[in-house]
Amino acid sequence: MSASSNGSPDKKPDPLPPIVGEVVVEDGMTARQLATVLKRSPYKVVADLMEAGVLATPGYQIPFDLISKVARKYGYLAKRTA
């Protein structure tokens, strides 16, 4: 087991869950809208964005690349609306 520079063991990222479905989303939707689509709490989506290094609120407009990452964390593939 190796240790990071602060002396704690290196943490491996959690594996992604299997894909359970697709969600059709708009580019630039809010964290609250994405939470509704994913059937999650808006604050859970905000916490996921903060883990990704984005300081957000439920009204924060999320770009599609981050929408895709958050959706994938819950087993969904994100597709843009046409």
N, C-alpha and C positions, 0 to 999 in steps of 0.2 A: 504494500500500500504506500503510495507516495503522498507527500504533504505539499500543500500550496505554500506560498511565501508567508502566510500568516499562521502556519502551523496546523491548519485543519486539513483533513483528508480531502482529496479532490472529489467533487461530486459529479457523477455522470448524469446527463440529462435523462429525464423520464422518457421511455419509449412512447411513441404516438399510438393512440388507440386505433383499432381497425375502423375503416370508413363505414359509417352507418347510413349515410345519405348525402344529399346535396342540398345546399341552400342557395337561392337566388337572391342576390343583394344588390343594392345600389352603391355605386362608387361614392364615397364621402358620406355614408350614413352615420348617425350618431351612435355612441356607445349604448344608449338606451334602446334604440331601434335594433341594433345587433343583438342585444340581450333578449329582446322579444322574439326575434327569429330563432335564436339558439335555445330558447326556453330556459334562460339563466337570469340571475339577478343582474341589474345594471351595475351594481357595485362589484360583482364578480368579474364582469367584463372590464371594468375600470382597473381592478387589481391585476388582471391579465395584462393589460396595457402597461401598467406600472412595472410589472416583471420584465416587459420588453423595453423598458427605459423611457416610456412615454408618460409624462405627467398629464393625467386626463381627468375629466369629470363626466357624468352621465350625458351631458350635452355636447361633448367633444366630437368633432367630425373626424372620422377614422378613414384614412386612405385605404384603397382596396388591398394593397399588399399586407397591411396589418389585419384587415378584416379576414383575409385568407388564413393568416397564421393563427388567429384566435379561433376561427371556425374549425380548423384542422385539429386544434388541441382537444376539441370535443367530438372528433370523429366525422366532421362534415367537410365536404369540398365546397368551396365558395365559387359561384359563377356570377358574372355580372349580368345585370338586366340589359336587354338589347336596346 
